[in-house]
């Protein structure tokens, strides 16, 4: 692995949970990193080379249960990427999330929509605003006023037993955990929809939750300071349990 000292250029990254010394959903994360790199004009390195670096960092630091970030960076006009691997100890949140809505919209027509790029300033700014307002996460609407995503999470709402989440056309990043939760819901007979909905759907829903690599399935407790009717609700709890079962039996689903 090479740690880059370059500034500028473009980059893509993936963050993964490490359980029992093994990065979770490795294949899915590497497929998304490969797609993001190609979208940015970066030649992605071999997945086997990246895995060697991740395993070396995790094991050298004794981080059997942790999080790891793989970043690909390139300078303008250079398709070859430096690979940066960073890992840290991690303790997951055990309580429901308090979320606020962002003062700025997500541009669903931006050049990097659907790409997990290092151009992350909007997310950092919104997350800092959320923390300043006593919240754990910030949720964006897009320019059409539709529910989109949070700074580092996907958003789900539950109405009359139906699990709904914004589609790719909303401008959200299609998270690995998001995909797994949709698959788990379908396998468990829970109806799901990827559908456009107004931002107000979050506050008025019966249940709501966030999904991400680090949050797994996290119930939403308050929206803009207003308590949820159910937190966690029965559907959220059921999906959180199914996800925990998945992690216990299969680290590369």
MIMARLO-332872 format. One record per residue: x, y, z of N, C-alpha, C in turn; residue in one letter. Coordinates in steps of 0.05 Angstrom, whole numbers, plus 32768, in hexadecimal, padded with zeros to 4 digits. Example, Ala and Ser with C-alpha at 12.3 -4.5 7.8 and 13.67 -1.06 7.14 Angstrom:
! MIMARLO-332872
- n_x | n_y | n_z | ca_x | ca_y | ca_z | c_x | c_y | c_z | fidren
- 8108 | 7F8E | 809C | 80F6 | 7FA6 | 809C | 8108 | 7FBE | 809C | A
- 8101 | 7FD3 | 808E | 8111 | 7FEB | 808F | 8102 | 8001 | 809D | S
This chain:
! MIMARLO-332872
- n_x | n_y | n_z | ca_x | ca_y | ca_z | c_x | c_y | c_z | fidren
- 8011 | 7FE8 | 8000 | 8000 | 8000 | 8000 | 8011 | 8019 | 8000 | X
- 8009 | 802D | 7FF2 | 8018 | 8046 | 7FF0 | 8007 | 805C | 7FFC | X
- 8012 | 806B | 800E | 8004 | 8082 | 8019 | 800B | 809A | 8008 | X
- 7FF7 | 80A7 | 7FFD | 7FFC | 80BD | 7FEA | 8001 | 80D7 | 7FF8 | X
- 8014 | 80E7 | 7FED | 8018 | 8102 | 7FF7 | 800E | 8117 | 7FE3 | X
- 7FFF | 810D | 7FCE | 7FF5 | 811F | 7FBA | 7FDD | 812F | 7FC4 | X
- 7FDA | 8147 | 7FB9 | 7FC2 | 8156 | 7FBF | 7FB3 | 815B | 7FA5 | X
- 7F99 | 815E | 7FA6 | 7F89 | 8162 | 7F8E | 7F82 | 8148 | 7F82 | X
- 7F78 | 8149 | 7F69 | 7F70 | 8131 | 7F5B | 7F55 | 8128 | 7F65 | X
- 7F50 | 810E | 7F60 | 7F36 | 8103 | 7F68 | 7F3A | 80E9 | 7F76 | X
- 7F26 | 80E0 | 7F84 | 7F28 | 80C7 | 7F93 | 7F0D | 80BB | 7F99 | X
- 7F0F | 80A1 | 7FA0 | 7EF7 | 8092 | 7FA8 | 7EFE | 8082 | 7FC0 | X
- 7EEA | 807B | 7FD0 | 7EF0 | 806C | 7FE8 | 7EDA | 805A | 7FF0 | X
- 7EE0 | 8047 | 8001 | 7ECC | 8035 | 800D | 7ED3 | 8032 | 802B | X
- 7EBF | 8032 | 803C | 7EC2 | 802C | 8058 | 7EB5 | 8012 | 805E | X
- 7EC2 | 8000 | 806C | 7EB8 | 7FE6 | 8073 | 7EB9 | 7FE0 | 8091 | X
- 7EA7 | 7FD1 | 809B | 7EA9 | 7FC6 | 80B6 | 7EBA | 7FAD | 80B5 | X
- 7ECA | 7FA9 | 80C9 | 7ED9 | 7F91 | 80CD | 7ECE | 7F82 | 80E4 | X
- 7EC4 | 7F6A | 80DF | 7EBA | 7F59 | 80F4 | 7ECC | 7F40 | 80F6 | X
- 7ED5 | 7F39 | 810E | 7EE5 | 7F21 | 8112 | 7EFD | 7F21 | 8100 | X
- 7F08 | 7F38 | 80FA | 7F20 | 7F3A | 80EA | 7F1C | 7F39 | 80CC | X
- 7F03 | 7F39 | 80C3 | 7EFC | 7F37 | 80A7 | 7EEB | 7F4F | 809E | X
- 7EF3 | 7F5D | 8089 | 7EE2 | 7F73 | 807F | 7EC8 | 7F68 | 8074 | X
- 7EB2 | 7F75 | 807C | 7E97 | 7F6C | 8075 | 7E8F | 7F74 | 8059 | X
- 7E82 | 7F62 | 804B | 7E78 | 7F68 | 8030 | 7E8E | 7F72 | 801D | X
- 7EA5 | 7F65 | 801E | 7EBC | 7F6D | 800F | 7EB6 | 7F6F | 7FF1 | X
- 7EAA | 7F5A | 7FE6 | 7EA5 | 7F5A | 7FC9 | 7E94 | 7F72 | 7FC1 | X
- 7E7F | 7F77 | 7FCF | 7E6D | 7F8D | 7FC8 | 7E7B | 7FA8 | 7FCA | X
- 7E8B | 7FAC | 7FDF | 7E99 | 7FC5 | 7FE2 | 7EAE | 7FC9 | 7FCC | X
- 7EBC | 7FB3 | 7FC5 | 7ED0 | 7FB6 | 7FB0 | 7EC3 | 7FBB | 7F94 | X
- 7EAC | 7FAF | 7F90 | 7E9D | 7FB4 | 7F76 | 7E95 | 7FD2 | 7F75 | X
- 7E8C | 7FDD | 7F8B | 7E84 | 7FF9 | 7F8B | 7E9D | 800B | 7F88 | X
- 7EB3 | 8004 | 7F95 | 7ECB | 8014 | 7F93 | 7ED6 | 8013 | 7F77 | X
- 7ED5 | 7FFC | 7F6A | 7EDD | 7FF9 | 7F4E | 7ECC | 800B | 7F3C | X
- 7EB2 | 800A | 7F40 | 7EA0 | 801B | 7F2F | 7EA5 | 8038 | 7F34 | X
- 7EAA | 8041 | 7F4D | 7EAF | 805D | 7F53 | 7EC9 | 8066 | 7F46 | X
- 7EDD | 8055 | 7F48 | 7EF7 | 805C | 7F3C | 7EF5 | 8060 | 7F1E | X
- 7EE7 | 804E | 7F11 | 7EE4 | 8050 | 7EF4 | 7ED4 | 8068 | 7EEC | X
- 7EC0 | 806F | 7EFC | 7EB0 | 8087 | 7EF6 | 7EC1 | 80A0 | 7EF9 | X
- 7ED6 | 80A0 | 7F09 | 7EE7 | 80B7 | 7F0D | 7F00 | 80B6 | 7EFB | X
- 7F02 | 80A1 | 7EEA | 7F19 | 809F | 7ED9 | 7F32 | 8094 | 7EE6 | X
- 7F2E | 8086 | 7EFC | 7F44 | 807A | 7F0B | 7F45 | 805C | 7F04 | X
- 7F5D | 8052 | 7F00 | 7F60 | 8035 | 7EFC | 7F60 | 8027 | 7F17 | X
- 7F4C | 8017 | 7F1D | 7F4B | 800A | 7F37 | 7F60 | 7FF5 | 7F3A | X
- 7F6C | 7FF2 | 7F51 | 7F7F | 7FDD | 7F56 | 7F71 | 7FC2 | 7F59 | X
- 7F81 | 7FAD | 7F58 | 7F75 | 7F92 | 7F5B | 7F6A | 7F8F | 7F77 | X
- 7F52 | 7F83 | 7F79 | 7F46 | 7F7F | 7F93 | 7F58 | 7F6F | 7FA6 | X
- 7F67 | 7F5C | 7F9B | 7F78 | 7F4B | 7FAB | 7F8E | 7F5C | 7FB8 | X
- 7F98 | 7F70 | 7FA9 | 7FAD | 7F81 | 7FB4 | 7FA2 | 7F93 | 7FCB | X
- 7F8A | 7F9D | 7FC7 | 7F7E | 7FAD | 7FDB | 7F79 | 7F9D | 7FF4 | X
- 7F6F | 7F84 | 7FF0 | 7F69 | 7F73 | 8007 | 7F83 | 7F6D | 8017 | X
- 7F99 | 7F69 | 800A | 7FB2 | 7F64 | 8018 | 7FB9 | 7F7C | 802A | X
- 7FB5 | 7F94 | 8020 | 7FBA | 7FAB | 8030 | 7FA7 | 7FAE | 8048 | X
- 7F8D | 7FA9 | 8043 | 7F79 | 7FAA | 8059 | 7F80 | 7F96 | 806E | X
- 7F85 | 7F7D | 8066 | 7F8B | 7F68 | 807A | 7FA4 | 7F6F | 808A | X
- 7FB8 | 7F7A | 807D | 7FD1 | 7F81 | 808A | 7FCC | 7F97 | 809F | X
- 7FBD | 7FAC | 8098 | 7FB8 | 7FC1 | 80AB | 7FA7 | 7FB8 | 80C2 | X
- 7F92 | 7FA9 | 80BD | 7F80 | 7F9F | 80D2 | 7F8F | 7F8D | 80E5 | X
- 7F9E | 7F7A | 80DB | 7FAB | 7F67 | 80EC | 7FC3 | 7F72 | 80FB | X
- 7FD2 | 7F85 | 80EE | 7FE9 | 7F91 | 80FB | 7FE1 | 7FA2 | 8113 | X
- 7FC8 | 7FAC | 8112 | 7FBF | 7FBD | 8128 | 7FAB | 7FAF | 813B | X
- 7FA7 | 7F96 | 8136 | 7F95 | 7F86 | 8148 | 7F78 | 7F90 | 8148 | X
- 7F6F | 7F98 | 8130 | 7F54 | 7FA4 | 812E | 7F40 | 7F90 | 8124 | X
- 7F3B | 7F7B | 8133 | 7F29 | 7F66 | 812A | 7F0C | 7F70 | 8126 | X
- 7F04 | 7F84 | 8136 | 7EE9 | 7F90 | 8133 | 7EEE | 7FAE | 8131 | X
- 7EEB | 7FB8 | 8118 | 7EF3 | 7FD3 | 8113 | 7EE6 | 7FDD | 80FA | X
- 7EF0 | 7FF4 | 80F0 | 7EE7 | 7FFD | 80D5 | 7F01 | 8003 | 80C5 | X
- 7EFF | 8000 | 80AB | 7F16 | 8005 | 809A | 7F0D | 8015 | 8082 | X
- 7F1E | 8027 | 807A | 7F17 | 8038 | 8062 | 7F2D | 8034 | 804D | X
- 7F24 | 802E | 8035 | 7F36 | 802B | 801E | 7F31 | 8043 | 800C | X
- 7F46 | 8053 | 8006 | 7F43 | 806B | 7FF6 | 7F56 | 8068 | 7FDD | X
- 7F4B | 806E | 7FC6 | 7F5B | 806F | 7FAD | 7F5D | 808D | 7FA6 | X
- 7F76 | 8096 | 7FA2 | 7F7B | 80B2 | 7F9B | 7F8C | 80B4 | 7F82 | X
- 7F85 | 80C6 | 7F70 | 7F95 | 80CB | 7F58 | 7F96 | 80E9 | 7F54 | X
- 7FAC | 80F3 | 7F47 | 7FAE | 810F | 7F40 | 7FA4 | 8114 | 7F24 | X
- 7F9E | 812C | 7F1D | 7F92 | 8132 | 7F02 | 7FA3 | 8126 | 7EEC | X
- 7F96 | 8119 | 7ED9 | 7FA3 | 810D | 7EC2 | 7FB1 | 80F3 | 7EC7 | X
- 7FB0 | 80E9 | 7EE0 | 7FBE | 80D0 | 7EE7 | 7FA9 | 80BC | 7EEF | X
- 7FA7 | 80A7 | 7EDF | 7F92 | 8092 | 7EE4 | 7F9B | 807F | 7EFA | X
- 7FB5 | 807D | 7EFF | 7FBE | 806B | 7F14 | 7FB8 | 8076 | 7F2F | X
- 7FB0 | 8065 | 7F41 | 7FA7 | 806E | 7F5C | 7FBA | 8065 | 7F72 | X
- 7FBF | 8076 | 7F85 | 7FCB | 806D | 7F9E | 7FB4 | 8061 | 7FAF | X
- 7FBB | 804D | 7FBF | 7FA8 | 8040 | 7FD0 | 7FAF | 8045 | 7FED | X
- 7F9C | 8050 | 7FFC | 7FA1 | 8057 | 8018 | 7F8E | 8046 | 8029 | X
- 7F98 | 8038 | 803C | 7F88 | 8028 | 804E | 7F8B | 8032 | 806A | X
- 7F75 | 8038 | 8077 | 7F75 | 8042 | 8093 | 7F60 | 8032 | 80A3 | X
- 7F67 | 802A | 80BA | 7F55 | 801B | 80CB | 7F55 | 8026 | 80E7 | X
- 7F3E | 8024 | 80F5 | 7F3C | 802E | 8110 | 7F29 | 801D | 8120 | X
- 7F2D | 801C | 813A | 7F1A | 800F | 814C | 7EFF | 801C | 8149 | X
- 7EEA | 800D | 814D | 7ECF | 8018 | 8149 | 7EBC | 800B | 815D | X
- 7EAC | 801C | 8169 | 7E96 | 8013 | 817B | 7E7C | 801D | 816F | X
- 7E6A | 800C | 8166 | 7E52 | 8015 | 8158 | 7E3E | 8022 | 816C | X
- 7E2E | 8034 | 8160 | 7E1A | 8041 | 8170 | 7E04 | 802D | 8179 | X
- 7DFC | 802F | 8191 | 7DE8 | 801C | 819B | 7DCC | 8029 | 81A0 | X
- 7DCA | 8043 | 819C | 7DB1 | 8050 | 81A0 | 7DA6 | 805B | 8185 | X
- 7D8C | 8060 | 8184 | 7D81 | 806C | 816B | 7D8D | 8087 | 8164 | X
- 7D8B | 808E | 814B | 7D98 | 80A6 | 8141 | 7D85 | 80BE | 8142 | X
- 7D90 | 80D5 | 8148 | 7D82 | 80EE | 8146 | 7D8B | 80FB | 812C | X
- 7D78 | 8101 | 811A | 7D80 | 810D | 8101 | 7D73 | 8128 | 80FD | X
- 7D80 | 8138 | 80ED | 7D75 | 8152 | 80E5 | 7D76 | 8153 | 80C6 | X
- 7D66 | 8165 | 80BB | 7D66 | 8168 | 809E | 7D79 | 817E | 8096 | X
- 7D87 | 817A | 807F | 7D9C | 818D | 8076 | 7D90 | 81A7 | 806C | X
- 7D9F | 81BC | 806F | 7D97 | 81D6 | 8064 | 7D9D | 81D8 | 8047 | X
- 7DAC | 81C5 | 803C | 7DB4 | 81C6 | 8020 | 7DAB | 81AC | 8012 | X
- 7DA4 | 81AE | 7FF8 | 7D9A | 8196 | 7FEA | 7DB1 | 8186 | 7FDF | X
- 7DAC | 816D | 7FDA | 7DBE | 815C | 7FCB | 7DB8 | 815F | 7FAD | X
- 7DCC | 8163 | 7F9C | 7DC7 | 8167 | 7F80 | 7DC7 | 814B | 7F73 | X
- 7DAF | 8142 | 7F6B | 7DAC | 8128 | 7F60 | 7DB6 | 8126 | 7F43 | X
- 7DBF | 813D | 7F38 | 7DCA | 813D | 7F1D | 7DE8 | 8143 | 7F1C | X
- 7DF5 | 8142 | 7F33 | 7E11 | 8148 | 7F35 | 7E22 | 8133 | 7F27 | X
- 7E3A | 813A | 7F1F | 7E4B | 8128 | 7F10 | 7E53 | 810F | 7F20 | X
- 7E54 | 8112 | 7F3A | 7E5D | 80FB | 7F4B | 7E46 | 80ED | 7F59 | X
- 7E2E | 80F1 | 7F50 | 7E17 | 80E2 | 7F5C | 7E1C | 80C4 | 7F59 | X
- 7E18 | 80B5 | 7F6F | 7E1B | 8098 | 7F6E | 7E38 | 808F | 7F71 | X
- 7E4B | 80A2 | 7F74 | 7E67 | 809C | 7F76 | 7E70 | 80A3 | 7F93 | X
- 7E7D | 8091 | 7FA0 | 7E87 | 8097 | 7FBB | 7EA2 | 80A3 | 7FB8 | X
- 7EA2 | 80BD | 7FB3 | 7EBB | 80CB | 7FAD | 7EC5 | 80DA | 7FC6 | X
- 7EDE | 80E2 | 7FC5 | 7EEA | 80F1 | 7FDC | 7EE1 | 810E | 7FDC | X
- 7ED1 | 8117 | 7FC8 | 7EC5 | 8132 | 7FC8 | 7EAE | 8132 | 7FDC | X
- 7EB5 | 8135 | 7FF5 | 7EA2 | 812F | 800B | 7E9B | 8148 | 801C | X
- 7EA2 | 8160 | 8012 | 7E9F | 8178 | 8022 | 7E82 | 817D | 802A | X
- 7E6F | 8179 | 8018 | 7E53 | 817E | 801F | 7E4A | 816C | 8036 | X
- 7E53 | 8153 | 8035 | 7E4C | 8141 | 804A | 7E58 | 8148 | 8065 | X
- 7E72 | 8150 | 8064 | 7E7F | 8158 | 807D | 7E72 | 8171 | 8089 | X
- 7E6B | 8184 | 8078 | 7E5E | 819C | 8081 | 7E43 | 8196 | 808D | X
- 7E33 | 8186 | 8081 | 7E19 | 817F | 808B | 7E1B | 816F | 80A4 | X
- 7E2E | 815D | 80A6 | 7E31 | 814D | 80BF | 7E39 | 815E | 80D6 | X
- 7E4B | 8172 | 80D1 | 7E53 | 8184 | 80E6 | 7E3B | 8195 | 80EF | X
- 7E2A | 819C | 80DD | 7E12 | 81AB | 80E4 | 7DFF | 819A | 80F5 | X
- 7DFD | 8181 | 80EE | 7DEC | 816E | 80FE | 7DF7 | 816C | 811B | X
- 7E11 | 8169 | 811E | 7E1C | 8167 | 8138 | 7E18 | 8180 | 8148 | X
- 7E1B | 8197 | 813B | 7E16 | 81B1 | 8148 | 7DF9 | 81B4 | 8152 | X
- 7DE7 | 81A6 | 8144 | 7DCB | 81A7 | 814B | 7DC3 | 8190 | 815E | X
- 7DD7 | 8182 | 8169 | 7DD1 | 816C | 817C | 7DC8 | 8153 | 816F | X
- 7DCD | 814F | 8155 | 7DC4 | 8137 | 8147 | 7DDB | 8125 | 813F | X
- 7DD5 | 810D | 8136 | 7DE9 | 80F9 | 812F | 7DED | 80F7 | 8111 | X
- 7DDA | 8101 | 8101 | 7DDC | 80FF | 80E4 | 7DCA | 8114 | 80D7 | X
- 7DD1 | 811A | 80BE | 7DC2 | 812F | 80AF | 7DB7 | 8123 | 8096 | X
- 7D9E | 8128 | 8090 | 7D90 | 811C | 8079 | 7D8C | 8131 | 8064 | X
- 7D93 | 812B | 804B | 7D8F | 813D | 8034 | 7D75 | 8137 | 8025 | X
- 7D69 | 814D | 801C | 7D56 | 814B | 8005 | 7D66 | 8150 | 7FEC | X
- 7D5C | 8149 | 7FD5 | 7D69 | 8150 | 7FBC | 7D5D | 816B | 7FB2 | X
- 7D64 | 8173 | 7F9A | 7D5B | 818D | 7F90 | 7D3D | 818D | 7F89 | X
- 7D31 | 8175 | 7F88 | 7D14 | 8172 | 7F83 | 7D04 | 8171 | 7F9D | X
- 7D12 | 8172 | 7FB4 | 7D05 | 8171 | 7FCD | 7CFF | 8154 | 7FD6 | X
- 7D0B | 8141 | 7FC9 | 7D07 | 8125 | 7FD0 | 7D1B | 811B | 7FE5 | X
- 7D13 | 8109 | 7FF6 | 7D25 | 80FC | 8008 | 7D3B | 80EF | 7FF9 | X
- 7D54 | 80F4 | 8001 | 7D6B | 80EA | 7FF2 | 7D7C | 80D6 | 8003 | X
- 7D8C | 80E1 | 8015 | 7D9E | 80D1 | 8025 | 7DA9 | 80E2 | 803C | X
- 7DB8 | 80D5 | 804E | 7DC6 | 80E4 | 8063 | 7DE3 | 80E7 | 805B | X
- 7DF3 | 80F4 | 806C | 7E0E | 80FA | 8065 | 7E1F | 80E1 | 8060 | X
- 7E1A | 80CC | 806F | 7E29 | 80B3 | 806C | 7E17 | 809B | 806F | X
- 7DFD | 809E | 806A | 7DEA | 8089 | 806E | 7DD4 | 808A | 8059 | X
- 7DC7 | 8073 | 8055 | 7DAE | 8073 | 8046 | 7D97 | 8075 | 805A | X
- 7D80 | 807E | 8050 | 7D69 | 8083 | 8060 | 7D52 | 8071 | 8058 | X
- 7D44 | 8065 | 806B | 7D2D | 8054 | 8066 | 7D16 | 805E | 8077 | X
- 7CFD | 805C | 806C | 7CE5 | 8061 | 807C | 7CD3 | 8049 | 807A | X
- 7CC2 | 8046 | 808D | 7CAF | 8030 | 808E | 7C93 | 803C | 8091 | X
- 7C81 | 8034 | 807F | 7C65 | 803C | 8080 | 7C53 | 8024 | 807B | X
- 7C42 | 801E | 808E | 7C2F | 8008 | 808B | 7C3E | 7FEE | 8084 | X
- 7C55 | 7FEA | 8090 | 7C64 | 7FD1 | 808C | 7C75 | 7FD0 | 8073 | X
- 7C74 | 7FE5 | 8063 | 7C84 | 7FE6 | 804A | 7C9D | 7FF6 | 804F | X
- 7CB4 | 7FEB | 8049 | 7CCE | 7FF8 | 804C | 7CD4 | 8007 | 8032 | X
- 7CD9 | 8021 | 8035 | 7CDF | 8031 | 801D | 7CF9 | 8040 | 8020 | X
- 7D08 | 8042 | 800A | 7D21 | 8051 | 800A | 7D24 | 805F | 7FEF | X
- 7D31 | 8076 | 7FEF | 7D34 | 8085 | 7FD5 | 7D43 | 8075 | 7FC0 | X
- 7D3C | 8078 | 7FA7 | 7D49 | 806A | 7F91 | 7D63 | 8078 | 7F88 | X
- 7D72 | 806C | 7F77 | 7D8A | 8078 | 7F6C | 7D85 | 8093 | 7F5F | X
- 7D6E | 8096 | 7F53 | 7D67 | 80AF | 7F45 | 7D64 | 80C7 | 7F58 | X
- 7D62 | 80C1 | 7F72 | 7D60 | 80D7 | 7F86 | 7D7B | 80E5 | 7F89 | X
- 7D90 | 80D8 | 7F81 | 7DAB | 80E2 | 7F85 | 7DBA | 80D6 | 7F9B | X
- 7DAF | 80C2 | 7FA8 | 7DBC | 80B5 | 7FBF | 7DD1 | 80A1 | 7FB6 | X
- 7DE5 | 809D | 7FC7 | 7DF9 | 8088 | 7FC3 | 7DEC | 806D | 7FCB | X
- 7DEF | 8059 | 7FBA | 7DE2 | 803F | 7FBF | 7DF5 | 8030 | 7FD2 | X
- 7DEF | 8030 | 7FEB | 7E00 | 8024 | 7FFF | 7E00 | 8006 | 7FFE | X
- 7E16 | 7FFA | 8007 | 7E18 | 7FDD | 8009 | 7E04 | 7FD3 | 801E | X
- 7E03 | 7FE0 | 8035 | 7DF0 | 7FD7 | 804A | 7DD4 | 7FDB | 8041 | X
- 7DCE | 7FF0 | 8032 | 7DB4 | 7FF5 | 8027 | 7DAB | 7FDD | 8016 | X
- 7DBD | 7FD4 | 8004 | 7DB6 | 7FBD | 7FF3 | 7DB1 | 7FA4 | 8003 | X
- 7DC1 | 7F9F | 8017 | 7DBE | 7F87 | 8027 | 7DA4 | 7F88 | 8037 | X
- 7D9C | 7F9F | 8041 | 7D83 | 7FA2 | 8050 | 7D6B | 7F9D | 803D | X
- 7D6C | 7FA8 | 8025 | 7D57 | 7FA2 | 8012 | 7D54 | 7F85 | 800C | X
- 7D6B | 7F77 | 8009 | 7D6B | 7F5A | 8004 | 7D60 | 7F4B | 801C | X
- 7D68 | 7F53 | 8034 | 7D5F | 7F45 | 804C | 7D41 | 7F49 | 804F | X
- 7D37 | 7F61 | 804A | 7D1A | 7F67 | 804C | 7D0A | 7F55 | 8039 | X
- 7D13 | 7F54 | 8020 | 7D05 | 7F44 | 800C | 7D05 | 7F26 | 8014 | X
- 7D1C | 7F1D | 801E | 7D1E | 7F01 | 8026 | 7D0C | 7EFB | 803E | X
- 7D06 | 7F0F | 804E | 7CF6 | 7F0C | 8066 | 7CD9 | 7F12 | 8061 | X
- 7CD1 | 7F17 | 8048 | 7CB6 | 7F1D | 8041 | 7CAC | 7F39 | 8048 | X
- 7CBF | 7F4B | 804D | 7CB7 | 7F67 | 8053 | 7CB6 | 7F76 | 8038 | X
- 7CA0 | 7F83 | 8031 | 7C9F | 7F92 | 8018 | 7CB1 | 7FAA | 8018 | X
- 7CBF | 7FAE | 8002 | 7CD2 | 7FC4 | 8000 | 7CCD | 7FD3 | 7FE6 | X
- 7CD3 | 7FED | 7FE6 | 7CD0 | 7FFE | 7FCF | 7CE8 | 8011 | 7FCD | X
- 7CF4 | 8014 | 7FB6 | 7D07 | 8029 | 7FB1 | 7CF8 | 803E | 7FA1 | X
- 7CF0 | 8053 | 7FAF | 7CDD | 8066 | 7FA3 | 7CE3 | 8083 | 7FAC | X
- 7CDE | 8096 | 7F9A | 7CE1 | 80B2 | 7FA1 | 7CCB | 80BA | 7FB4 | X
- 7CD2 | 80CA | 7FC8 | 7CBF | 80D4 | 7FDC | 7CC9 | 80EF | 7FE6 | X
- 7CB6 | 80FF | 7FEF | 7CBE | 8119 | 7FF9 | 7CCE | 8117 | 8013 | X
- 7CDE | 812C | 8018 | 7CEE | 812C | 8031 | 7CDC | 8129 | 8049 | X
- 7CC3 | 8133 | 8048 | 7CB1 | 8131 | 805F | 7CA9 | 8115 | 8066 | X
- 7CAE | 8102 | 8053 | 7CA8 | 80E6 | 8059 | 7CB8 | 80DB | 8071 | X
- 7CCF | 80E7 | 8075 | 7CE0 | 80DE | 808C | 7CD2 | 80E4 | 80A6 | X
- 7CC9 | 80FC | 80AA | 7CBD | 8104 | 80C3 | 7CA2 | 80F8 | 80C8 | X
- 7C93 | 80F2 | 80B3 | 7C78 | 80E8 | 80B7 | 7C76 | 80C9 | 80B7 | X
- 7C8C | 80BC | 80B2 | 7C8C | 809E | 80B0 | 7C88 | 8091 | 80CB | X
- 7C7E | 8079 | 80CA | 7C7A | 806A | 80E3 | 7C94 | 8062 | 80F0 | X
- 7CA7 | 805A | 80DF | 7CC2 | 8053 | 80E8 | 7CD6 | 805F | 80D4 | X
- 7CEE | 8062 | 80DD | 7D03 | 806B | 80CB | 7D1E | 8061 | 80D5 | X
- 7D31 | 805B | 80C3 | 7D4B | 8052 | 80CC | 7D60 | 8059 | 80B7 | X
- 7D79 | 8059 | 80C1 | 7D90 | 805E | 80B0 | 7D9F | 8044 | 80AB | X
- 7DAC | 8041 | 8095 | 7DBE | 802A | 8090 | 7DD8 | 8034 | 8086 | X
- 7DEE | 8028 | 808F | 7E09 | 802D | 8085 | 7E1B | 8018 | 8090 | X
- 7E33 | 8018 | 8086 | 7E47 | 8005 | 808F | 7E4C | 8007 | 80AD | X
- 7E4E | 801F | 80B7 | 7E53 | 8023 | 80D4 | 7E3A | 8023 | 80E5 | X
- 7E24 | 802C | 80DA | 7E0B | 802D | 80EA | 7DFC | 8013 | 80E9 | X
- 7E01 | 8002 | 80D5 | 7DF2 | 7FEA | 80D0 | 7DD4 | 7FF2 | 80CB | X
- 7DC2 | 7FE9 | 80DC | 7DA6 | 7FF2 | 80DB | 7DA0 | 8002 | 80F5 | X
- 7D9E | 801C | 80F2 | 7D9B | 802D | 810A | 7D80 | 803B | 8109 | X
- 7D6F | 8037 | 811D | 7D56 | 8045 | 811E | 7D5A | 8063 | 8120 | X
- 7D47 | 8072 | 8116 | 7D47 | 808F | 8119 | 7D34 | 8096 | 812F | X
- 7D3E | 80A5 | 8143 | 7D2F | 80AC | 815B | 7D21 | 80C7 | 8159 | X
- 7D2E | 80DB | 814D | 7D22 | 80F5 | 814A | 7D29 | 8100 | 812E | X
- 7D18 | 8110 | 8123 | 7D1C | 811F | 810A | 7D18 | 813C | 8110 | X
- 7D2E | 814C | 810D | 7D2D | 8168 | 8113 | 7D22 | 816D | 812F | X
- 7D2A | 815C | 8142 | 7D22 | 815F | 815E | 7D07 | 8154 | 8165 | X
- 7CF8 | 814A | 8152 | 7CDE | 813F | 8157 | 7CE0 | 8121 | 815B | X
- 7CD6 | 8116 | 8171 | 7CD8 | 80F9 | 8175 | 7CC8 | 80E9 | 8161 | X
- 7CD3 | 80D1 | 815A | 7CC5 | 80BF | 8149 | 7CAF | 80B1 | 8158 | X
- 7C9A | 80A8 | 814A | 7C85 | 8098 | 8157 | 7C8F | 807D | 8161 | X
- 7CA1 | 8071 | 8151 | 7CAC | 8057 | 8159 | 7CCB | 8058 | 8154 | X
- 7CDA | 8052 | 8168 | 7CF7 | 8052 | 8165 | 7D03 | 8040 | 817A | X
- 7D0B | 8028 | 8173 | 7D08 | 801C | 8159 | 7CED | 8010 | 8155 | X
- 7CE3 | 8010 | 813D | 7CCA | 8002 | 8137 | 7CCE | 7FE5 | 8132 | X
- 7CB9 | 7FD6 | 812F | 7CBB | 7FB9 | 812C | 7CC9 | 7FB0 | 8112 | X
- 7CC4 | 7FBF | 80FC | 7CD2 | 7FB8 | 80E3 | 7CEF | 7FBE | 80E4 | X
- 7CF6 | 7FD5 | 80EF | 7D12 | 7FDC | 80F3 | 7D21 | 7FC8 | 8104 | X
- 7D15 | 7FC0 | 811A | 7D21 | 7FAD | 812C | 7D25 | 7F92 | 811E | X
- 7D11 | 7F8A | 810F | 7D13 | 7F71 | 8100 | 7D2A | 7F71 | 80EC | X
- 7D2D | 7F87 | 80DD | 7D43 | 7F89 | 80CA | 7D5E | 7F8B | 80D7 | X
- 7D5F | 7F99 | 80EE | 7D79 | 7F9B | 80FC | 7D81 | 7F7F | 8106 | X
- 7D6E | 7F6F | 810F | 7D74 | 7F54 | 8118 | 7D7D | 7F43 | 8100 | X
- 7D70 | 7F46 | 80E9 | 7D78 | 7F36 | 80D2 | 7D94 | 7F3D | 80C8 | X
- 7D9A | 7F57 | 80CA | 7DB5 | 7F60 | 80C2 | 7DCA | 7F54 | 80D5 | X
- 7DC5 | 7F55 | 80EF | 7DD7 | 7F49 | 8102 | 7DDB | 7F2C | 80FD | X
- 7DC6 | 7F1E | 80F6 | 7DC8 | 7F01 | 80F0 | 7DDA | 7EFD | 80D7 | X
- 7DD6 | 7F0E | 80C3 | 7DE7 | 7F0C | 80AB | 7E04 | 7F0F | 80B1 | X
- 7E0B | 7F23 | 80C1 | 7E27 | 7F27 | 80C9 | 7E32 | 7F0F | 80D8 | X
- 7E22 | 7F02 | 80E8 | 7E2C | 7EEC | 80F7 | 7E31 | 7ED3 | 80E6 | X
- 7E23 | 7ED1 | 80CF | 7E26 | 7EB8 | 80BF | 7E35 | 7EBC | 80A5 | X
- 7E37 | 7ED4 | 809B | 7E43 | 7ED8 | 8081 | 7E51 | 7EF3 | 807F | X
- 7E6B | 7EF4 | 807E | 7E79 | 7F0E | 807E | 7E7E | 7F18 | 8061 | X
- 7E76 | 7F09 | 804D | 7E78 | 7F14 | 8032 | 7E5F | 7F0C | 8022 | X
- 7E48 | 7F17 | 802B | 7E2E | 7F10 | 801E | 7E2C | 7F1B | 8001 | X
